Amino acid sequence: MDFSAVVIVLSLAIITAWFNALRHRRRAKLLPPGPYPLPIIGNFHQLGNNPHHSLAKLAKIYGPFMSLHLGQLYTVVVSSPEAAKKILQKHDQAFSSRTISAAAESRDHHKVSLVFLPAGDEWRQLRKICREHMLSNRCLDASEGLRQAKLQTLLDYLQKCCDGGQAVNIAEATFITTLNLMTATLFSIQVAEFESDAAQEFKATFESLSSLSVAPNIGDFFPFLKPLDLQGIQKKFQGVSAKIHRLIGDIINERLHLRRALAPRRSDLLETLLDISEGSEFDLTTKTIKHLLLDLLFAGSDTSASTAEWTMAELIKNPEKMAKAKDELRSVVGSEKQVRESDISKLPYLRAVIKEVFRCHPPVPFLVPHKAVDDTQVGDYVIPKDTQILVNVWAYSRDPSLWYNPTSFEPERFLDRNIDFNGQDFELIPFGSGRRICPGIPLADRMLPMMVAILIHNFDWKLEPGVKKLDMTEKFGVVLHRAVPLKAIPIKS
């Protein structure tokens, strides 16, 4: 872009910001309090590299409803369970829309995605399909054998590393396992092997999608600049996402070919979706199927892998908690048998460990952003139409008024409190709540405990030689990853 074009763009931004400042000043008394915005950029400079940390600190000053001006994008940050309940339950319909980033518009994903569609008829149809035909207990029970086989593959890999005294890159192992668990459930296939080039490529692709989705994009903060893609983020996102689109497209085309050839049916979600598309109850196109599977694959693989890695980091860091979880597994399952999904309900301490990890390391620290459908009165404030809503679940997981020793890893706290992550207990909503709650909870509730159980059931773990202390630094993205991948050596226990 030449100098004259830059001057024109900046001039338009200044004029727009000036008009916005006048408009916001007139209604400032009705908006939630917040830090004073600078000209043009607003509060953007206060986000930092870890916005969930920065905004948690600001919320201590300005309260659980806080105004931010990110360029032209007016945002309200919610930082308490009570405030989240007002947004996600009491005024659920008023805040049921989504903020659409430039990255989300790649390949028109926002027009067919279950994540980004407005909460209308098409969205309700996809939710119903997920709830009744894909993620019901009946459907998940039918595909349990596929997941069990992938978990056996993980166990075999751990045993190989144990026999050779080899360190396991737990970040990669959990990602490949969750990816293969997801593709087994969705497509009845395995797409990557441990320590393979394909595995590393898939992991890099998903991490790029995560980082590009939240990368500061001037087009998101000044919408009239979005078509220019000044930073090239949309172009990069489209290039990275093309790999996943091709993979899913090829799988669908191959399955359609097998169905025409009258090959034996498979017990997976793709088969169910294709059956539905051939019926008369739902208007389900191949394009919609492709984007729905993309949503499920990305959300299920990356969040579950990250949570499993954080779980192992916390258990290695806290060996007494690891010992409790192992003892419970051995008393319920035994030392020789492989844990099964039907065992999970009999393992309250393991489930408490997973809940505590969700509290300490929520996989999506701001949830997926909501957007106000209309001007809405919430308590003493009016939240204007099109306001972006960020629910900082990370912030109130550190609130000492809600949790004793909030920075300590204490699974026992969930043995004494009847709290679950199904969206009804607002102290713990890693999957959101209300009508936009993540539909994949039933699958995650099976996969996560199973994978952690396989990792710890018959193995002890030690850090690599020379590593004295675990680095627990976070890397912000759509999904909250560890900055330093976890590596440890399995030892037969």
Salt bridges, closest charged atoms under 4 A:
ASP92 OD2 - ARG435 NE 3.11
GLU105 OE2 - LYS226 NZ 3.31
ASP108 OD1 - LYS111 NZ 3.72
ASP121 OD1 - ARG124 NH2 2.82
GLU132 OE2 - ARG131 NH2 3.83
ASP141 OD1 - ARG446 NH2 2.87
GLU144 OE2 - ARG340 NH2 3.99
GLU207 OE2 - LYS203 NZ 2.41
ASP268 OD2 - ARG255 NH2 2.81
GLU271 OE1 - ARG255 NH1 2.92
GLU271 OE2 - ARG259 NH1 2.58
GLU271 OE2 - ARG265 NH1 3.69
ASP275 OD1 - ARG259 NH2 2.97
ASP275 OD2 - ARG265 NH2 2.49
GLU278 OE1 - ARG259 NH2 3.01
GLU281 OE2 - LYS128 NZ 3.47
ASP295 OD1 - HIS109 NE2 2.82
ASP302 OD2 - HIS481 NE2 3.30
GLU309 OE2 - ARG482 NE 3.62
GLU314 OE2 - HIS361 NE2 2.76
GLU341 OE2 - ARG147 NE 2.77
GLU341 OE1 - ARG446 NH1 2.80
ASP343 OD1 - LYS346 NZ 3.93
GLU356 OE1 - ARG359 NE 2.85
GLU356 OE1 - ARG413 NE 3.04
GLU410 OE1 - LYS321 NZ 3.21
GLU412 OE1 - LYS321 NZ 3.18
GLU412 OE2 - LYS324 NZ 2.70
ASP445 OD1 - ARG351 NH1 3.26
ASP460 OD1 - LYS326 NZ 3.44
GLU474 OE1 - HIS52 NE2 2.72
GLU474 OE1 - HIS53 NE2 2.74
